[in-house]
Each structure stands twice: as C-alpha cells, then as structure tokens.
Amino acid sequence: MTDSELELVCAYWTSAGPVEVHFGREWSLYSLEQRCAQAQRVGFAGLGIWHADLEHQLGGGASLQDIRRTFDDHGLRCGELEFLGDWFLDPGTEGRAASDETRRLLWDAAAVLEPDHVKVGNLAGTECPLSQVIERFGELCADAAQHFASPVAYEFMPYDAVVNTVDLAVELVEQVGAANSGLIVDTWHMGKLRAGPEELRKIPLRYLNWIELCDGPFEYAEDRLDEVINRRRLPGDGEFDIPGYIEVARDMGYTEAWGVEVLSEDLRNRPIEEIFERAYEASAAQLAAEPERSVGV
C-alpha cells in the first residue's frame, strides 16, 4: 500500500472533542494547535473545520493567515471546510440570508486555507424541487469559482429531502456540469441507504471528491436524530462493508484522501490523545483489510 492510499484526513466532528452537535456549542474546546499536534502525532494528513469553530477562532483574535500557518507548521492541510446549507432557498428569505453570511465566511476562508473541498448540502432536510436545487447548485459553484480553486462538494444523505440516493446525486452534478462541482460519499449514509459498494460505480470519477469512512448498523435506531449525531461507530466496529467501499473506489481510480467522520458521543468524550489514536488506527486498519464479499445490502 502506498502512502497516498493511506492518506487520512480527520473530519471536524471526529476531532472536535466534547461539542454539542447542532444543538449547542459546536466550537471545540481544543485549540487548533492542540488538534493539529495530535493529528501530526498519529499520522493524519489534515483536519476539517466546521463553520462555527472557524467563527470562534476568528472571534478569538486569530486571522485566516494564522490558521493557515498552524496547519503548515504541523505539516498538515485543511482537508475540509463545512457546512453550507439553505443556499438553494429563495433570495430574501431568512434562511437564505443566514446561508449567504456563512457562505461569505467559508468563501473567504477557502481562498486562504485552500481546502480539499467545501462541503454543502441539505442537512436540515428542507423540502425543495430538485430542479431548484440543481439550478442553485450551479449558481453556487459559479460563485465559488470566482473566489477560490477548491471544489464545492455536495454530501447526499438519507435525511436530505431532495437528493437522497446515488442516482439523484449523480443527476445533480451531471446536470450542473461545473468543473468545480462534486460529491461526497459517506459510508454511514451509504449503509443506511442500503447502497452497497458497487453503487459507487454509478458516480463518474471526476465527481467523486471525497469518501468519508464511518460505520454502524444497517437498521435505524428508534431515535434517528440521536443515532446520527451521537451513535456512529469507528470504521470496522459496525456492519457496513468498509473494505468493500474502499476496494471499489480504488478500482475506479480514486486517489483522493479518505475522510474519517465519526459522530460519536463516546469517542468525543475520551481524552484527546485517545480520540485521535482510535480514529486513525481504526481507519488505517480498514484501508488494509479485505472486503467482506459475502455481505450484500
């Protein structure tokens, strides 16, 4: 296995420590310096940043150049900036106004930090015609291209009221056809959608920006919201064929980094050293594992 095949980026929710996901303090109590030091120590190639944590850092006196310097000093990169939602709403609405403010924050940051991608989607599950999402995603990508070179990557998921299958995700990016547009595949979402590894082949390689590794059970918990933000599992600790997704992606020619996004209350309340060690070791083991060919979904 080459170094590039082992390149892992620790997503924000995996590395942030004891935060309150979506319902309280989302910024990390750990400084970016602390997180970068741990990422460097265990072997991650980069870290992700969530918009609330970015705001907190800037509000505390850091500049975007300071943030970039912290990454550089630890031999890391910003693997991901997230999250932009509600960009598909009509201009002038309250939700769109808030989204536009976050957009300016992320666009400015992307110009300096040069992330692998900026993540967008419909996290709130807002109802909207697919045609409108396609049109506005095209506008979003065109706007982004005026400010930074990184792609704008759409994450589809079961909770998205519009783009919630592989086929619909492919339709979105192919209809837009922008050079800086792409898709994010999360193995947790794929598992919950019962979309097995072979489903990846439906995605044209040029649009496959990022694959996030995460595990869990196929069946939903009674409290689905709690499950999605608190009960995900490290790669290899659930029922999904993580090595299968990895094998298919490699066979397709995927050479980008592998994200590690595990929203786990148990993991984020462990000591910071253990958070990073467990996340890296579990994910690296899956990159070296054999696919479970007997498992079908």
C-alpha positions in Angstrom: 0.0 0.0 0.0 1.4 3.4 -1.0 1.5 6.5 1.2 -1.2 8.1 -0.9 -3.5 5.2 -0.4 -3.1 5.6 3.4 -3.8 9.4 3.4 -6.4 10.0 6.1 -8.0 13.4 7.0 -9.7 13.7 10.3 -13.1 15.4 9.8 -14.2 18.1 12.3 -16.8 16.1 14.2 -14.2 13.3 14.8 -11.6 15.7 16.1 -13.5 18.4 17.9 -13.9 16.6 21.3 -16.8 17.3 23.6 -19.1 19.5 21.5 -22.9 19.8 21.2 -23.6 18.7 17.7 -26.2 21.0 16.0 -27.9 21.9 19.3 -25.5 24.0 21.3 -21.8 24.9 21.4 -20.4 23.5 18.2 -16.9 25.0 18.5 -14.2 22.9 20.0 -12.7 23.4 23.5 -9.4 22.2 22.0 -7.4 24.8 20.2 -6.5 24.3 16.6 -2.9 24.0 17.7 -3.8 21.1 20.0 -5.8 19.3 17.3 -3.0 19.8 14.8 -0.4 18.5 17.2 -2.4 15.3 17.8 -3.2 14.8 14.1 0.5 15.2 13.2 1.5 12.8 16.0 -0.7 9.9 14.9 -0.3 10.4 11.1 -3.3 12.3 9.7 -2.6 14.4 6.6 -5.1 17.1 7.5 -8.1 18.2 9.5 -11.5 19.6 8.8 -13.1 22.8 10.2 -16.8 23.4 10.9 -18.1 27.0 10.3 -18.9 27.6 14.0 -15.4 26.6 15.0 -14.0 28.9 12.3 -16.0 31.8 13.6 -14.9 31.0 17.2 -11.2 31.1 16.1 -11.6 34.3 14.2 -13.6 35.9 17.1 -10.8 34.9 19.5 -8.2 37.0 17.6 -6.8 34.5 15.1 -6.6 35.5 11.4 -7.1 33.2 8.5 -3.4 33.5 7.9 -2.8 32.4 11.5 -5.0 29.4 10.9 -3.2 28.5 7.7 0.2 28.9 9.5 -0.9 26.5 12.2 -1.7 23.8 9.6 1.6 24.5 7.7 3.7 24.4 10.9 2.4 20.8 11.6 2.8 19.6 8.0 -1.0 19.4 7.6 -3.6 20.8 5.3 -7.2 21.9 5.7 -8.9 18.9 4.3 -12.4 20.2 4.5 -14.4 23.4 5.3 -18.0 22.8 6.2 -21.0 23.3 6.3 -23.2 25.4 3.9 -26.9 24.7 3.8 -30.0 26.6 2.7 -28.1 28.1 -0.3 -30.9 26.7 -2.5 -33.6 28.8 -0.8 -35.0 31.9 -2.5 -33.1 35.1 -2.0 -34.6 37.4 0.6 -35.8 34.6 2.9 -34.4 34.4 6.4 -32.8 31.1 5.8 -31.1 32.2 2.7 -29.8 35.4 4.4 -28.2 33.3 7.1 -26.8 31.0 4.5 -25.3 33.9 2.5 -23.5 35.1 5.6 -22.0 31.6 6.2 -21.1 31.5 2.5 -19.0 34.6 2.8 -17.2 33.2 5.8 -16.4 29.9 4.1 -15.5 31.5 0.7 -13.1 33.9 2.4 -11.5 31.0 4.4 -11.3 28.8 1.3 -9.3 31.4 -0.5 -6.6 31.3 2.2 -6.8 27.8 3.6 -7.1 26.1 0.2 -9.1 23.1 1.5 -9.6 19.9 -0.4 -13.2 20.9 -0.8 -16.0 23.0 0.8 -18.9 20.8 1.9 -22.5 21.8 1.1 -25.9 20.0 1.2 -29.3 19.9 2.7 -28.6 18.9 6.3 -31.9 20.2 7.6 -33.9 18.1 5.2 -35.7 21.1 3.7 -38.3 20.3 1.0 -37.4 21.8 -2.3 -37.9 20.9 -6.0 -35.0 19.1 -7.4 -34.9 21.5 -10.4 -34.4 24.4 -8.0 -31.6 22.6 -6.2 -29.9 21.9 -9.5 -30.2 25.5 -10.6 -28.9 26.9 -7.3 -26.1 24.4 -7.1 -24.9 25.6 -10.4 -25.1 29.2 -9.3 -23.2 28.3 -6.1 -20.4 26.6 -8.0 -20.1 29.5 -10.4 -19.9 32.0 -7.4 -17.3 29.8 -5.7 -15.1 29.7 -8.8 -14.8 33.5 -8.6 -13.2 33.2 -5.1 -11.2 30.0 -4.7 -10.0 26.9 -6.6 -11.3 24.2 -4.3 -14.3 22.2 -5.4 -17.8 22.6 -3.9 -18.8 19.1 -2.9 -22.4 18.0 -2.2 -23.0 15.4 0.5 -26.1 13.4 -0.1 -27.7 11.5 2.8 -30.9 9.8 3.9 -32.1 12.9 5.7 -31.9 15.1 2.6 -35.5 15.6 1.4 -34.4 16.1 -2.2 -31.0 14.4 -3.0 -31.1 11.2 -1.1 -29.9 8.4 -3.5 -26.8 7.8 -5.5 -28.8 8.3 -8.7 -30.2 11.7 -7.7 -26.7 12.8 -6.6 -25.3 11.9 -9.9 -28.1 13.6 -11.7 -27.4 16.8 -9.7 -23.7 17.1 -10.6 -24.2 15.9 -14.2 -27.0 18.5 -14.8 -24.8 21.2 -13.3 -21.7 20.0 -15.1 -19.4 22.5 -13.4 -15.7 21.8 -13.3 -15.6 22.7 -9.6 -18.6 20.6 -8.5 -18.5 17.2 -6.9 -20.0 14.7 -4.5 -19.1 13.4 -1.0 -19.8 9.8 -0.2 -20.2 8.9 3.5 -20.1 5.2 4.1 -22.5 5.7 7.1 -25.1 7.3 4.8 -24.5 4.6 2.1 -25.0 1.8 4.7 -28.2 3.4 5.9 -29.4 3.8 2.3 -28.6 0.1 1.7 -26.4 1.3 -1.1 -23.6 -1.3 -1.3 -20.0 -0.8 -2.5 -20.9 -1.4 -6.2 -23.2 1.6 -6.1 -20.1 3.8 -6.1 -19.5 2.8 -9.8 -22.5 5.0 -10.8 -20.6 8.1 -9.8 -18.2 9.4 -12.5 -14.8 9.5 -11.0 -14.3 13.2 -11.9 -17.2 14.0 -9.4 -16.0 11.8 -6.6 -14.3 14.4 -4.4 -14.2 12.7 -1.0 -15.1 9.5 0.7 -15.8 9.5 4.5 -15.3 6.4 6.5 -17.8 5.6 9.3 -19.5 2.5 10.5 -22.8 1.4 12.1 -25.7 -1.0 11.9 -28.0 -1.3 8.9 -31.2 -0.9 10.9 -32.1 2.5 12.2 -32.3 3.2 16.0 -35.6 4.3 17.4 -34.2 7.8 17.9 -32.8 8.5 14.5 -31.6 12.0 15.3 -29.6 10.8 18.4 -28.2 8.0 16.3 -26.9 10.2 13.5 -25.2 12.7 15.8 -24.1 10.5 18.7 -24.1 6.8 18.0 -22.0 6.3 14.9 -19.1 3.9 15.1 -15.4 3.8 14.1 -14.7 2.0 10.8 -14.7 -1.7 11.5 -16.9 -1.5 14.5 -20.3 -1.9 12.6 -22.0 -3.9 9.9 -21.0 -1.9 6.8 -18.5 -3.3 4.3 -16.0 -0.6 4.7 -13.2 -2.5 2.9 -15.6 -3.2 0.1 -16.3 0.5 -0.5 -12.5 1.1 -0.4 -11.8 -1.6 -2.9 -14.4 -0.4 -5.4 -13.2 3.2 -5.1 -9.6 2.2 -5.7 -10.7 0.1 -8.6 -12.4 3.1 -10.1 -9.2 5.1 -9.8 -10.0 7.1 -6.7 -6.8 8.7 -5.4 -8.1 11.4 -3.1 -7.7 11.3 0.7 -10.0 9.3 2.9 -12.0 11.3 5.4 -12.8 9.9 8.9 -16.1 11.3 10.2 -17.4 9.6 13.3 -20.1 11.4 15.2 -19.9 9.5 18.5 -20.7 10.8 21.9 -18.5 8.1 23.4 -15.5 8.9 21.2 -15.6 12.7 21.6 -15.7 12.5 25.4 -12.5 10.5 25.6 -9.1 12.2 26.1 -7.9 14.0 23.0 -4.9 11.6 22.6 -7.3 8.6 22.5 -9.7 10.3 20.1 -7.0 10.7 17.5 -5.3 7.4 18.1 -8.6 5.4 17.9 -9.8 7.3 14.8 -6.5 6.8 12.9 -5.8 3.2 13.8 -9.4 2.0 13.1 -9.5 3.7 9.7 -6.0 2.7 8.7 -6.9 -0.9 9.5 -9.9 -0.8 7.2 -7.7 0.5 4.3 -5.6 -2.6 4.7 -8.5 -5.0 5.2 -10.1 -7.5 2.8 -13.6 -6.7 1.7 -16.4 -8.9 3.1 -17.6 -10.4 -0.2 -20.4 -12.3 1.5 -22.1 -9.2 2.7 -24.8 -7.7 0.4 -27.1 -4.8 1.0 
